Structure formats: structure tokens, C-alpha cells
Amino acid sequence: MLKLKLHPYNYNKSQIISTSAAPIPIAITKALTIMATFSVLSACQTMPTQNKTAVVTVNPLTATMPTIDRAGRLAYIEEQGVGAAKISTLYSIRPDGSDRQLIDQLNGYLYSPAWSADGQLLAYSKQAMRQSPNIYIYDPSNQTRSLIVNSQGSNLSATFSPDRQKLLYSSTVGGNADIYELNLANGSSRQLTTLPSTEVQPSYAADGQSFVYVSDKARAGRPRLYRYTFATAKATPIATHGYAASPQLSLDGQRMGYLNGRQAAVMTLATGQVVNLAETGLDEPARLSPSGQYAVYPTRTSVNASQSGGSLVIRSLTGANSYAIGSNSGGVVRSPVWGH
């Protein structure tokens, strides 16, 4: 087995970067049984009792949010320990910091959670020690998770199509890091990128006609952002300056959250104007709320000389107001994403 020690946003040839409403066909499990192409196993498991913790009182900024934001949930990862002692935990929580719920935990790594457009399903990757990352889908309605992709290699950065019928993800199943699209209805897949460069971190546009992603095809080791259009099967660059990774488009298509160098940033696509929100200390991107009026990103805090903790920061994009939600167990916080 390939042993990877990944940070979601490290970028090189030997590692992948770890990176939204019609109902899904009858049951995900039915679709999984025919995914022979991927050697997929169906593995629905009941989750442990959820851990619900009220973390902060209702914040005045939260009270003024649009309902679509206030009613949504944030999914994020907390990490404790290092090396073989690494424990990763996936939580969901309300934007006001209440109702924290445990989704998954393991001795190893969890990567890049991504909500479906309706907020009913959550995709993410998990990597047990001495194994490769595989992709799962979690269903909060019955607290089960299903193994979706376990093809040979590293399978990361899953993202749902707007109608919840397909899944984009990156994989090294062919030896190179490329982007694939999986049809959840029949288990068929197709490879969308075939260049010798590294193509990773796909994210659908809300209309389903295109997706944004990261590639170093212009210069090895120097990632840039591109938009792939399904109708033409061609990609065009998105104008950024320097290192850029982990893009996510707003639901109205007007803004993009991403990692701009070492800054969590938001770009207005029509003008190219970039707002750098913070250097998080984790090389983590900004992720947009459903309304596109707020952004969330993690920050690292030093507990002592040998221990670090973290928080989620929620910031208004129409003003300088922001607030923080602390971690559940004092661990490092990563990869927040805001669902409906």
C-alpha cells in the first residue's frame, strides 16, 4: 500500500492536494454495488452517538445572517497528535457554534469535507495509517457513511454536482494525479484530465456546466486555477497572482474562495478584485457561505511551546465584523465548509 502523509494543501508531483438538487437515486448503496470499475465496496455503518456541545452563545453577527446561512451547518476537521499518534475527527456545527455533532474519527487523516448543494449529504476522504485515502459519503438523516471510491491510489477532494447525481474527485489510480467524474446512479466513471501535470481539487459551479480546479501544467510545482467547461471539454486559466489553490465558487457564481499564496482569500470574478482575509498559519483557503456574504476559515493558536490549537473564524464580506468558534478538544482545526 502507498503510505502518504498528506497536508491537504501541500502541492507536488508525489502528493495530491486535499480540497454543491434532485434526490440521489433510491439509495447510494444500490449505486455502489455496481461500481466494479473502481473496485468499490458498499460499507454502510451506523455512527456512534453524536456529541453535541454548545460552544458559544448566539453571536450578534449570526443573528443578522440570511436564513440560508444561519440555518446551514459547517463541517470541519480537528487534528490531535502527530505521526502514528495522529487522531482526526470530523464534526458538523451550527454557524453560531452550537449543536456540534461527531461524524467520523480515526487514527489517521481526514480530508476535504464537501456538502451536497442541498446540505443533505457530506463527502470526504479518510486515510487510515499505512493505507491510501478513500472517499466516503455521510448521510446525516440516518447517521451512516458509505465507501464510494477505493480504487488503487489516492482518492481525494470529492465534490457533488448540483443535482447530486455525480461526484468529481482527484485520483492517482492511473499513476498521475487527474480529475475523474463518477456517476452515482450507475457507477460509471470518466477521466476528465489527461495531462502529465498534476490536476486536483475540483469544485463544481452551481449551474453544473463547469468546474474550477488546480493544475501546475504552466509550471511544475506552481499551482494555478482553471475552469473546465463540460460543453467544450477545455480548460481556461483564472487570472491570479502567484501560488493559488483550493478554489470554491459561490452559489451565484460571482465570487470564489481560495488560497492565495498563504492567505485565505475571496475574489470577485467579474473584476478580479481579491480580498485577503488572513494568513491562517495553516495554508488553508476561505470557504463561502451559501449566500456568498460570509466566509469561514481556520486559524492556528499556540497553546504552549509544544502544542497548538485552533478556531473557526467567520467573517462578513460586507464589513470587517468577524467572530471565532473554538475547537472541541484543543486540536488543530482544518478544512471548514459551509452547507445549507
TORDO-967977 format. One record per atom (N, C-alpha, C): residue in one letter; x, y, z. Coordinates in steps of 0.001 Angstrom, whole numbers, plus 524288, in hexadecimal, padded with zeros to 5 digits. Layout:
<recs>
AXYZ;...
</recs>
This chain:
<recs>
M803377FB5380000;M800008000080000;M80364804EF80000;L801B3808C87FD46;L8045880DC77FD38;L8035D810988024D;K8076B8122A804FF;K806D1814F1809EC;K8079F81AB6808FD;L803A981DBE809F0;L803F5823598091F;L8035C8262B80E40;K8066E82A2280EF0;K805B882D9E8135B;K8046D832EA81109;L7FF668340B810AE;L7FDA18387680D95;L7FBFE83D09810EC;H7FD72841A580F4A;H7FABE84667810E3;H7F745847CA80C4C;P7F2648494D80D3B;P7EEC784A25808E8;P7F09E84DFE804D4;Y7F4448517480606;Y7F5AB8557680244;Y7FB6685558800BC;N7FE4E8514C8024B;N803778508980008;N802D084F357FA4B;Y80663850EE7F721;Y805AB850547F17B;Y80AB984EA87EEF9;N80AFA849BE7ED52;N80F54847FC7EA27;N80DAB8431F7E728;K8112E841057E425;K80FDB83CC57E096;K80EA5837AB7E366;S810CB836DD7E805;S8100A831E27EA9A;S80B93831ED7EE7D;Q80937836817EF62;Q804EB836E07F30A;Q8008C83A067F09D;I7FBC0838867F1E2;I7F74083B6E7EFFF;I7F5BE83F867F3F2;I7F3DB843F97F1FB;I7F180847CE7F579;I7EC45845BF7F73A;S7EB58845FE7FC57;S7E631844937FE36;S7E27F849437FDF7;T7DE4884A417FB85;T7DACF84E967FB38;T7D6E984D8D7FF25;S7A7CF854767E97E;S7A7A0854397EE8A;S7A2C4852C97ED38;A7860284E8B7E369;A787A584B5D7E7E9;A783608477B7E7F4;A7834A8448B7E3F6;A77FC18401F7E3AF;A781DC83BD37E73B;P77E5E8388E7E954;P780448349E7ECF9;P783EA830B57EA67;I7877582EB17ED8E;I78AFE82ABB7EB88;I787E0825C87EA82;P7894F822AF7E69D;P7864581E137E556;P7855D81A9B7EA14;I780A3818857EA6F;I77E768154B7EE91;I78203814AB7F34A;A786A8812D27F2AD;A78A3D8125C7F723;A78FBE8124A7F50D;I79336814C77F7DF;I798B1814D97F62A;I79ACB80F4B7F5F8;T7992480C1D7F9B2;T79B35806CE7F9FE;T79A21803C57F50D;K79578804807F2AF;K79429801C87EDDF;K797FF803307E993;A799598083C7E957;A79D12809E97E553;A7A267807887E641;L7A3D5806FB7EB3D;L7A9178051C7EC67;L7A9F47FF817EAA0;T7A5DC7FC5F7EA9E;T7A6897F6DA7E968;T7A84F7F5E27E3DA;I7A7A77F9D27E06B;I7A92E7F9067DAF8;I7AE047FC1B7D989;M7B0ED7FDD57DD6D;M7B592800EE7DC42;M7BA587FD6D7DBB2;A7B9FA7F9997D847;A7BE507F5F17D7A6;A7C3217F8977D583;T7C2477FCA17D254;T7C6B47FF697D005;T7CA63801637D42B;F7C828802E87D89C;F7CB4D805237DCCA;F7CC91801287E10C;S7CAEA7FC427E071;S7CB677F85F7E490;S7C9097FA7E7E988;V7C4677FCB77E902;V7C1F87FF747ED59;V7BF277FBA27F0DE;L7BF807FC8A7F5D8;L7BCC47F96E7F9AE;L7B88D7FCBB7FC21;S7B4047FA917FD0C;S7AFE47FD487FFDB;S7B06F7FBF080595;A7B0FA7FFF4808D9;A7B20B7FEFA80E5D;A7AF27802D8811B9;C7AA0E8024981220;C7A6F1805C581563;C7A7968043181B0D;Q7A8E8807FA81E4D;Q7A9C5806F2823C9;Q7A6D580AFC826FB;T7A4928092F82B4C;T7A1EC80CDE82EBA;T7A5F880FCF831D5;M7A569814FA831FE;M7A9258183C834C0;M7A855817D683A9B;P7AC69818F983DBE;P7ABC38191284363;P7A82D81D80844FC;T7A67B81D4E849D3;T7A3178216784BDB;T7A586826B584AFC;Q7A27882A6A84919;Q7A47F82F84847B6;Q7A5EB8329A84C95;N7AA118359784C18;N7ABD6838E385052;N7AA0083E6584F44;K7A65B8405385257;K7A4388457D8517B;K7A61184917855D5;T7A89F84D5085452;T7AAC2850DD8582D;T7A9918566F8569E;A7A7138596785A08;A7A64885EF68590F;A7AB57861BC85A4F;V7ADA48645C85679;V7B2DD8667D85712;V7B2CB86C4A8585C;V7AF8786F3E855C2;V7AF45874D5856C2;V7A99487676856FA;T7A8A787AD28596D;T7A36787CF18594E;T7A25B87F2A853E6;V79D6A88008852AA;V79BFE8821084D89;V79EC18874184CA2;N7A1A78878A8486B;N7A4AD88C348473E;N7A1488902A84468;P7A1C68952D845A3;P79EA889924842E7;P79F4E898EF83CFE;L7A3F68979F83B20;L7A4D48973E83584;L7A1A8892C183334;T7A14D88E6D8360B;T79E3688A0783435;T7987C88B79833A7;A7968488E8783764;A790FA88FF58375E;A78F758932483299;T79335895CC83031;T7920D8990D82BA2;T792F98963682679;M794B489155826C1;M795C188E5F821FC;M790BA88D2B81F0E;P7910888CAD819E6;P78C8E88A97816FC;P78B248852881902;T78642883CF818B0;T7847887EC581AAA;T7877187A398183E;I788B687A9781337;I78B708765981086;I790B68753E81306;D7933E879438152B;D798378788A817E0;D79761876AB81D70;R793E08794A8202F;R793068782A825B9;R791008729C8268B;A78DDD870A3822D2;A78B8F86B7282357;A78F338671D82176;G7938F8688881F13;G797228649881D07;G79AA28625A8213A;R79E0385EC881FA5;R7A1BF85C7782348;R7A73D85CD782107;L7AB0585D6E8247D;L7B08285D3A82319;L7B28C857C582434;A7B5668558782096;A7B851850B982195;A7BE138522D821C8;Y7C0FB84FC282553;Y7C68F850FC825C1;Y7C95584C7982870;I7CE8F84CA982851;I7D1D58487C82A73;I7D51D84AA282EEE;E7D593847928331B;E7D938848C183756;E7DD5E8448183785;E7E24A846198383B;E7E6A28426D83875;E7E975842F283DA6;Q7EADF83E7983FE3;Q7EE0C83E4D84498;Q7F26183A4C843E1;G7F6E683B568462B;G7FB40837BD845CE;G7FE1E83835840A7;V802688355B84036;V8059A8356883B78;V8072E82FD883A1E;G808C082F1783546;G80AB982A0E83397;G806DC825A783480;A808C582159836B3;A8057981CCA837A1;A8015481DD183BC6;A801E1821FE83EBC;A7FE1482355842CE;A7F9F58272F840E5;K7F9FC8286F83BDE;K7F64882C32839B6;K7F0AD82A3983A46;I7ED4F82D6E83C9B;I7E7BC82C5D83CF2;I7E4E4830C583A27;S7E1AB82F6F83648;S7DEB38334B8334F;S7D8E68326C8344A;T7D60F836B88351B;T7D07D8367383645;T7CD8D83A2A832BB;L7C94F838428306F;L7C60583B6B82D0C;L7C10B83CD683000;Y7BFEA841F683051;Y7BB57843F18330B;Y7B7EF8471C82F4C;S7B2FF847D0830D4;S7AFC684BF682E9C;S7ADD484F4D8331A;I7ACA785449831FA;I7AB35857F68360C;I7A7F485C55833A7;R7A4AD85ED0836BF;R7A1B886356834F8;R7A54B8681D8348E;P7A3EF86BE883130;P7A73787098830B1;P7A7AE873C5835B2;D7A408873198396D;D7A485875DC83E64;D7A7CB872D884255;G7A9EC86E5F840C3;G7AD4286B4F84433;G7AA6E867358475C;S7A55A8669984695;S7A258862CE849A1;S7A1B585DAE846B0;D79FCA859B384980;D79E4D854B38473C;D7A2C08521984437;R7A73A8519F846CD;R7AB9F84EED84450;R7AA868490C8442A;Q7AB358469A83F9E;Q7A9FD8410E83EFD;Q7AE9F83E2383CA8;L7AFCE839A383EE6;L7B3FE8364E83CF3;L7B2398335B83819;I7B55E8338983403;I7B43E830A882F32;I7B7CF82BF182E90;D7BCE582CB482F62;D7C0938286182EB9;D7C5828299F831C1;Q7C8578258C83341;Q7CD4C82627835FA;Q7D0A582165834E7;L7D5C3822368343D;L7D94281DCB83379;L7DED181F3C834DE;N7E20081B308359B;N7E79981BC883641;N7E9E281C3F830C1;G7EA948210282EFB;G7EC4682207829A4;G7EAA682772827F8;Y7E91A827F582311;Y7E81682D12820D1;Y7E2A982D4D81E57;L7E016831BA81EED;L7DB3F832F281C39;L7DC26837C8818EC;Y7D9B1837EB81450;Y7DAA783C2D810AD;Y7D59C83E4E80E4D;S7D5BC8433880D13;S7D2528460D80972;S7CC948447980985;P7C9C48458080DCD;P7C41B844A180DAF;P7C17684842809C3;A7BD2F8467280766;A7BA4E8498E8038B;A7B49084817803CF;W7B12C84BF8804CA;W7AB9084B1480500;W7A93B84AB07FF87;S7A504847B07FF01;S7A1D3848007FA4B;S79EFF84D3E7FA53;A79CE284EE37F5E0;A79A85854147F55D;A79608854E17F928;D7932E850B37FA6C;D78EC2851307FE01;D7904885035803A9;G7953184F2C804BB;G796FC84E5480A0E;G795658491880C58;Q793928457280920;Q791A08407680B13;Q795C583C2B80B49;L79A1283CD480883;L79E3D838F58086B;L7A38283BAA808E6;L7A749838DE80B0E;L7AC8783AFE80BBC;L7B07E8370D809B0;A7B3BB838AE805FB;A7B7F883565803F6;A7BD14837078068E;Y7C0898333880767;Y7C5AD834708099A;Y7C94482FCE808AA;S7CE528309980974;S7D22682C66808E7;S7D45582B0180E45;K7D582825FD80EE2;K7D7FC82442813B7;K7DC718208881270;Q7E08B820E881599;Q7E54A81DE6814AF;Q7E72281BA1819DD;A7E634816A081AA3;A7E848813F781F38;A7EE308135E81E9C;M7F0DE81283822F1;M7F683811F1822CC;M7F81E80D7681F36;R7FC1080E6B81C0E;R7FE4080AA081867;R7FA68809138141F;Q7F68A80C6F81315;Q7F2E380B8A80ED4;Q7F2738107B80B84;S7EFE68100D8070B;S7EF1E8148580395;S7E9DD8170D804B3;P7E93381C0780349;P7E43981EAD8043E;P7DFDC81C9F800B7;N7DB4881BBE80300;N7D69E81A2A8002D;N7D23881E0B80141;I7CE3981DFD7FDED;I7CA05821D57FE3F;I7C51181F5680070;Y7C2B08220E80426;Y7BDE482059806A8;Y7B9AA82480805FD;I7B4BE822D680673;I7B04E82668806C5;I7AD708255D80BE0;Y7AC838297480ECD;Y7A9B982925813C2;Y7A43C82B4F81313;D7A05B8287581521;D79ADD82A0B814EE;D7991482B6C81A70;P7987C8308481BB0;P796ED83205820FB;P7918B8301182287;S78E1D82EFA81EC7;S788C682D728200F;S7889382833822DC;N78C3A824B3821A2;N78C5B81FAA8244D;N791AA81E79826B9;Q795218225F826BC;Q79A44821FD82934;Q79D6B81D5782727;T79D6B81CA282206;T7A07E8187A81FA0;T7A45F81ACD81BCB;R7A895817F981AE6;R7AC6081989816F5;R7AD348150181336;S7AE1F8163880E4B;S7AEB98124780A3B;S7B3CD8132380754;L7B6CA80EF98069F;L7BBA480F32803A8;L7BA5280FA17FDD8;I7BC16813C67FB68;I7BAB0814EB7F5F8;I7BF168139F7F231;V7C3D8815357F364;V7C851814477EFE7;V7CCE0812377F31A;N7CE9A80D877F1CE;N7D36080B737F439;N7D6F78091F7F01A;S7D70F80B857EB90;S7DA8E809C37E767;S7E03680A5F7E91A;Q7E39D8075E7E6C4;Q7E91E8077A7E831;Q7EB5080CF57E766;G7EE2480EDD7EB40;G7F043814237EAFE;G7EDBD817A17EF06;S7EE6981CAA7EE6F;S7EC64820877F21F;S7E78F8231C7EFD6;N7E340822DD7F2AF;N7DE3C824DD7F0E6;N7DC8F829417F486;L7DC4F82E007F27B;L7DBAD832A07F5BC;L7D81A836A97F337;S7D6A283A8B7F655;S7D41883F5C7F481;S7CF1283E657F17E;A7CB9283B537F3BE;A7C68E83A507F13A;A7C30D83F1F7F184;T7BFD683FE57ED7C;T7BC138442F7ED61;T7B743842747EA61;F7B297843847EC87;F7ADB6841EE7EA18;F7AC2E845907E5A0;S7A9D98433A7E18B;S7A746846717DD96;S7A271848EC7E008;P7A07684D427DDD0;P79BF284FE77E01E;P7972C84C657E0B6;D79674848A57DD1E;D791E9845287DD6D;D792FE840477E0B4;R797A083FE17E2ED;R7991583BA47E66A;R799898365F7E3A1;Q799C48366C7DE8C;Q79A0A831967DB93;Q79FA582FE07DA5C;K7A35F8337F7DAC6;K7A8C0832567D958;K7AC7B834647DD7D;L7B1418327D7DD1E;L7B54A834007E0D0;L7BA58834D47DDCF;L7BCA6839657DE5B;L7C1EA83A5C7DC63;L7C5CD8392D7E0C0;Y7CA57837327DF4D;Y7CE6F836517E32D;Y7D3A4835C57E05A;S7D7DE836047E343;S7DD07835257E10A;S7DF0B82FD17E2D4;S7E21B82D497DF7D;S7E41B8281A7E0B5;S7E93C827227DDE6;T7EC77823E37E043;T7F14C822277DDBF;T7F0C681C8B7DBC8;V7EBF381AC37DADE;V7EB10815697D923;V7EE018143B7D418;G7EEC0818177D0BA;G7F19A817577CBDB;G7F761818727CC51;G7F93E8197B7D108;G7FEC081AAA7D1E8;G7FFD98206A7D262;N7FC71823B27D00E;N7FD058295D7D048;N7F83A82B9F7D2FD;A7F8C7830297D54E;A7F456832A97D7DD;A7F0D6835367D3C8;D7EC2F8330F7D2FF;D7E87C835067CF28;D7E30F835747D198;I7DF81837E37CEB3;I7DA30838BD7D08A;I7D67F834FF7CDC0;Y7D3108329D7D0BF;Y7CF4A82ED67CECF;Y7C9C5830877D04F;E7C5F282EC77CD32;E7C07B82FAC7CE7E;E7BDC182A657CF07;L7BB45829897D384;L7B890824AF7D4AD;L7B2AC825887D463;N7AFFB822457D166;N7AA4D8224D7D129;N7A84181EE57D598;L7A5AF8214B7D973;L7A3E481E677DDFF;L79F4781AD67DCCC;A79C9981BB77D85F;A7981B818837D706;A799AC813237D502;N79DDD812F67D1DF;N79F4080DEE7CF7F;N7A4E480C487D083;G7A7D380F677D352;G7AD2980DEE7D4AD;G7B12A80ECD7D071;S7AF92810EA7CBEF;S7B35C811D87C7B6;S7B6A3816AA7C8F7;S7BB40816C87C6D3;S7BEBB81B347C7BC;S7C17C81CB57C2B7;R7C369821717C2A8;R7C68E823287BE3A;R7CAD7826C37C02B;Q7CF41826597BD9B;Q7D3BD8299D7BEE6;Q7D35D82EA77BBC6;L7D3828331F7BE70;L7D2C68382B7BBD9;L7D7EB83AD47BA75;T7DC01839ED7BD6B;T7E11483C4A7BC36;T7E504837F67BB27;T7E853838D27B74A;T7EC03834C27B5A2;T7F187836DD7B4D4;L7F2A683B7B7B6BD;L7F7CF83DD37B601;L7FBD983B4B7B997;P800D983BB37B84D;P804EA839947BBBC;P805B783CDC7C0A5;S80347841697C0E5;S803A1844BD7C588;S7FFD0842D57C9B1;T7FF90845A77CE0B;T7FC37844397D26F;T7F72D8475E7D245;E7F2BB844C27D20D;E7ED968474D7D202;E7EA6B845497D6A9;V7E8EA848C67DA27;V7E66A8473D7DF10;V7E27684B597E0D8;Q7DFEC84A467E544;Q7DC6684DE27E7EB;Q7D800850077E47B;P7D4F184CB07E20E;P7D09B84EA67DEE2;P7CC21850A17E248;S7C9128544C7E039;S7C476856507E2F7;S7C08B8582C7DEE4;Y7BBD9855C87DEE2;Y7B7D8857167DB0C;Y7B60085CBF7DB91;A7B4C385F227D71C;A7B1B8863F57D711;A7AC0E862897D836;A7A90E8665C7DA3D;A7A3AE8654F7DBF1;A7A015863C07D773;D7A15B8654D7D29F;D79E10863D07CE2B;D79F8585E7A7CBEC;G7A3A085C107CDE4;G7A53D856EE7CC1A;G7A7C6856C97C6C3;Q7A89585B5A7C452;Q7AAB785B877BF0A;Q7B0AF85BA47BEEC;S7B31785C897C361;S7B8C385CF37C39B;S7BA9B85BB67C921;F7BFB185B6C7C9BE;F7C1F285B047CEF3;F7C73A85DBA7CF09;V7C8DC85F577D3A1;V7CDFB861B77D454;V7D18F85DB17D6E5;Y7D69985E327D5E8;Y7DA4785A6A7D809;Y7DFC385CC07D810;V7E386859A17D9EB;V7E8F685B4F7DA63;V7EC64858057D6D1;S7F01285A907D431;S7F3CD857C77D0E9;S7F91085A907D104;D7FD37857837D075;D80268859E17CFED;D8047F859307CA64;K800E8858DC7C68C;K8029C857DE7C12A;K805C485C607BEE2;A804EC8612A7C0CB;A807E58659C7BECB;A80D848658B7C0C0;R80E18863B57C59B;R813528636C7C7E4;R8132585F817CC55;A8166385B967CC05;A8165B857677CFE3;A81724859947D561;G813BE857E27D8FD;G81432859867DE63;G811FD85EE37DF84;R80FDF8618A7DB7A;R80D98866BD7DC3F;R807DF8667F7DAAC;P80471865417DE51;P7FEF3864747DCEF;P7FC318696D7DB40;R7F8B7868CA7D764;R7F54C86CFF7D5A6;R7EFBB86AE07D561;L7EC0286E667D4EC;L7E68B86CED7D4C7;L7E47E86D047CF30;Y7E10E869447CDFA;Y7DECA868D17C8C6;Y7D8F8867A97C940;R7D619868F37C510;R7D09C867717C4AA;R7CFF5863D07C000;Y7CDD885F317C108;Y7CCCF85B467BD07;Y7C70E85B977BB94;T7C5E485C1C7B67E;T7C08885C667B497;T7BF0F857387B217;F7BADF854CE7B3F7;F7B96084FA27B214;F7B80284FB47AC42;A7B577853D47AA61;A7B3AE854047A4F7;A7B833853CE7A116;T7BC93856107A27D;T7C1108563879EFC;T7C56F852807A08C;A7C51B8507C7A555;A7C94284D2A7A77F;A7CE8184FF47A773;K7CE51855217A830;K7D317858427A849;K7D35E85B6B7AD51;A7D82F85CAD7AEC6;A7D92385FAB7B389;A7DBA6864E17B245;T7DA09868E57B4FD;T7DC5286E177B468;T7DE4586FF97B9B1;P7E2A6872D47B9D0;P7E4C88749A7BED6;P7E181878E37C149;I7E17C878FD7C670;I7DF2E87D3D7C973;I7E3A8880BD7CB30;A7E348885B47CA03;A7E7A2889417CB0F;A7E878889ED7D0E9;T7ECEA888187D2C1;T7EE96888E07D828;T7F45B88A517D811;H7F65E88BC87DC8B;H7FBE388D447DCE3;H7FEBB889737E074;G80299886C47DE5B;G805AE8833F7E18D;G802C587E457E2E5;Y8044387C067E746;Y80227877067E91A;Y7FC548778A7EA2E;A7F928874187E7F6;A7F381874237E8DC;A7F19186E867E8F4;A7EE2386D4A7ECA3;A7EC46867F07ED39;A7E6EA867DD7EFC5;S7E484863507EFC3;S7DFAF862167F286;S7DB39865DF7F173;P7D971866417EC92;P7D546869ED7EB4E;P7CFD5867D47EC9F;Q7CC4386B657EDD5;Q7C6BD86A237EE92;Q7C38486EBF7ECBB;L7BFBC86DD07E938;L7BC6E871F87E72F;L7B7AB872C57EAAA;S7B5F4877A87EB12;S7B11E878CD7EDDD;S7AC7F876BF7EAB6;L7A7FD8762D7ED4F;L7A364874117EAA0;L7A1868779A7E63C;D7A26A87CC17E6BF;D7A0D78804E7E288;D7A514880EF7DE69;G7A98287E5A7DF23;G7ADAE87E787DB42;G7B0C58837D7DB0F;Q7AFDF887057DEAE;Q7B26B88C1F7DE77;Q7B78F88C537E16E;R7B832888F67E54B;R7BCE88890F7E881;R7BF75883B47E8A8;M7C45C883B07EA37;M7C74387ED37EAC4;M7CA9887F277EFB0;G7C9EB87B6E7F334;G7CD6D87AE37F7A5;G7D1FC877727F619;Y7D6B4878AE7F7F1;Y7DB3E875887F677;Y7DFD8876C77F9FB;L7E43B8742B7F90E;L7E91D875367FBCE;L7EC968786E7F83D;N7EDA887D2D7F9CA;N7F0C7880D87F6BA;N7F61F881597F944;G7F9E687E577F751;G7FEE887E1F7FA02;G7FE2987B6A7FF3A;R7FED987E448037B;R7FDD887C2C808B0;R7F8FF87E9F80B23;Q7F5FA8818380807;Q7F17688457809FF;Q7EC558819F8088E;A7E8CA8814F80C61;A7E36587FF680B2C;A7E108884B38087A;A7DEF788406803C3;A7DD7C8888180093;A7D8598878C7FDC6;V7D5D988BDC7FC13;V7D11388BB67F8F4;V7D1D088F5B7F452;M7D09488D717EF9B;M7D0F7890987EAE1;M7CB88891AC7E8B2;T7CA9A896837E70B;T7C5F8897D27E3F1;T7C765896D77DE42;L7C4EF892FC7DBD9;L7C6B58911D7D6C1;L7C60D895217D26B;A7C1FC8984D7D294;A7C10889C107CE68;A7C54D8A0357CE19;T7C7728A1A57D28E;T7CB548A5D77D2B6;T7D0DC8A3EC7D3D1;G7D15689F287D5DB;G7D67489D3B7D768;G7D84989F567DC98;Q7D5088A2537DF52;Q7D6858A4857E45E;Q7D7098A02B7E868;V7DB4D8A03F7EB52;V7DC6C89C3F7EF34;V7DC8A89EAE7F49E;V7D9CF89C457F840;V7DA0089DD07FDBE;V7DCCE8997B800B7;N7E16A89AAA802B8;N7E44A896F3805F4;N7E2438976D80B8E;L7E0138933180D94;L7DD8F89358812B0;L7E15F8927981724;A7E4EA88ECB8167D;A7E89988DB081AC0;A7ECA8889C5818FB;E7F14788A0E81B4D;E7F51B885E181ADC;E7F4128824881F70;T7F1FB87DB881E66;T7EFDE87A6A82285;T7F3FF87785825AC;G7F8C2877368239F;G7FCC18740A8261E;G7FC4E86E50824AA;L7F88C86D0882147;L7F7868679C81FBB;L7F754866E8819D2;D7F81886B24816E8;D7F76B86B0281137;D7F216868D580FC1;E7EE0486AEE81220;E7E8A88693E8112C;E7E5AD86D7D80E49;P7E21886C0780AD8;P7DF3086FDB807BE;P7DA75871F180AA2;A7D802875EF80865;A7D2E5877BB80A2A;A7CEB4874758077D;R7CA6C8737280A54;R7C5E8870CC8082A;R7C12387443808F1;L7BDDB8749F804EC;L7B98B87857804E4;L7B4978760B80732;S7B17D8796F8099B;S7AC60877E380B93;S7A89E8773F80700;P7A41B874AE807CD;P7A0668740580378;P79EBB87925800EA;S79E3F87D61803F8;S79CBB88269801B5;S7A139885207FEFC;G7A6008837780013;G7AA9B8860D7FDF5;G7AC1088B04800D1;Q7A95988C438051D;Q7AA5B8911580805;Q7AE368905980C85;Y7AF8288B6F80DBA;Y7B31788A4C81208;Y7B71A8864981036;A7BB7288635812FC;A7BF8088258811F9;A7C11587FDC8171F;V7C2C287AF7816E2;V7C4CA8784081B75;V7CA318762981A21;Y7CDB58766E81DF1;Y7D2F18744281D54;Y7D50C872E7822BE;P7D8BE86F3D8231E;P7DAF086DD282834;P7DFCB870FC82976;T7E0F78717D82E67;T7E5D8873EB8300F;T7E86A870828342D;R7ED81870C58345B;R7F08086DE28383E;R7F19A8716283CE7;T7F12986F4484192;T7F2878721684652;T7F67186ED884964;S7FA368716C84BD0;S7FE2C86EB684EE3;S7FC4586E148547A;V7FBF18692E85638;V7FA678681885B99;V7FF1D8688785F25;N803678662C85D83;N8085F866B586043;N80CA98659285C51;A811788650885E37;A815E28647185AA9;A8158A85F8B85758;S812BB85B908593D;S81291856998566D;S80D24855108548D;Q809448587285545;Q803F085710853DD;Q8013385B918512C;S7FE4985A5984D09;S7FB4285E4384A3B;S7F58285CCF84A46;G7F22E860B384A79;G7EC9785FEA849FC;G7EAA1862EF8454D;G7E575863CA84513;G7E378866A4840A0;G7DDD98684884151;S7DC1586B9C83DBA;S7D6C686D9C83DC9;S7D4CB86E2283834;L7CFA186E45837B9;L7CD1886FD5832E3;L7CBED8759E83334;V7CD508787882F28;V7CC1687E0A82EE7;V7C7F387EDF82ABE;I7C3AD8817982C32;I7BF93882E482881;I7BFB0888C4827D7;R7C01188A7C822F9;R7C0C089011821EC;R7BCE1891F081DD5;S7BAA78968981ED1;S7B73C8990281B08;S7BA7C89B4481696;L7B8B289A80811BA;L7BB6E89CAD80D3A;L7B97A8A21A80BD5;T7B58F8A3F180EA1;T7B3828A93680DB8;T7B51C8ACED81211;G7B8718AB3881581;G7BA6B8AE6E819C8;G7BEF08AB9E81C4F;A7C0F58ADD882088;A7C57D8AB8E8231A;A7C3FA8A816827B1;N7BEE38A7318287C;N7BD268A42C82CFA;N7BE9989E6C82C6B;S7C03D89C07830B9;S7C18889681830BF;S7C1178946683643;Y7C0E488F42836B6;Y7C11088CB983BCF;Y7C3708875483B2B;A7C4F9884F483F89;A7C7AA87FEB83F6B;A7C4B187BDD8428D;I7C512876F9840C6;I7C2F0872758437E;I7C78186EE3844D9;G7C84786DDC849D7;G7CCB286ABE84B84;G7CC228650284A33;S7D0858623B84A2B;S7D07B85CA484929;S7CDE5859C884DB2;N7CC69854F484CC1;N7C9C7851E4850C5;N7CD8B84FBD854CF;S7D24584E7185323;S7D5E184BB485696;S7DB4F84E21856A8;G7DBC3852FB854D6;G7E0D885587854CD;G7E44B853F78504F;G7E21B8513684C6F;G7E53884F7B84800;G7E5B085398843C5;V7E8CC8525983FC4;V7E967855B883B3D;V7E4938552C837CF;V7E2658598C83616;V7DD9A859A0832FA;V7DEFA85A3A82D37;R7DC6E85726829DE;R7DD7B8575382448;R7D872856C48210F;S7D8C18588E81C40;S7D5188574F81800;S7CF578585181928;P7CDEC85CD981B55;P7C85485DE381C0C;P7C59585EC0816DD;V7C0A485D1F8168C;V7BD6D85DF7811EA;V7B7D885EE9813CB;W7B51D8628381143;W7AFFF8646481304;W7ABB48623A80F78;G7A82A85F33811B8;G7A3DF85CFF80EB6;G79EBA85F8980FF4;H79AA385E2C80CF3;H795618603E80DCE;H7932185E1F812D4;
</recs>
